[in-house]
Amino acid sequence: MFVPGSLYYYYRYEAYVQQYGTCMHEREVRIEGMTCQHCVLAVQKALNRVPGITLQVVRVGAVVYSAPDTERVLPQVRAAITEAGYTPA
């Protein structure tokens, strides 16, 4: 993991932008109703079907994803979580 503000971070960011033409941003969404690993797998499976996002972490009670525009895909992420049977907070 690189530290924002460091020279390494700057060069990795520049390389990413040159390669993909955009910057990925992370967002965390809290999820109510998750109590076990089965819940985590159900949410992970539902979110893997959402185009344009990359899952970073799925754990009991929250998910962290990255996307070029996290606000644009947020309604799709919330809908996928709801379809899996949980409530996005």
VENDA-V803068 format. One record per backbone hydrogen bond with DSSP energy under -1.0 kcal/mol. CO is the residue of the C=O (numbers start at 0). NH is the residue of the N-H. Records with the same first field share a line. If there is no record, write none. Layout:
CO = NH ; NH
This chain:
2 = 5
5 = 9
6 = 10
7 = 11
8 = 12
9 = 13
10 = 14
11 = 15
12 = 16
13 = 17
14 = 18
15 = 19
16 = 20
24 = 66
26 = 64
28 = 62
29 = 88
31 = 86
35 = 39
36 = 40
37 = 41
38 = 42
39 = 43
40 = 44
41 = 45
42 = 46
43 = 47
46 = 49
53 = 65
56 = 63
58 = 61
60 = 30
61 = 58
62 = 28
63 = 55 ; 56
64 = 26
65 = 53
66 = 24
68 = 72
72 = 76
73 = 77
74 = 78
75 = 79
76 = 80
77 = 81
78 = 82
79 = 83
80 = 85
81 = 84
86 = 31
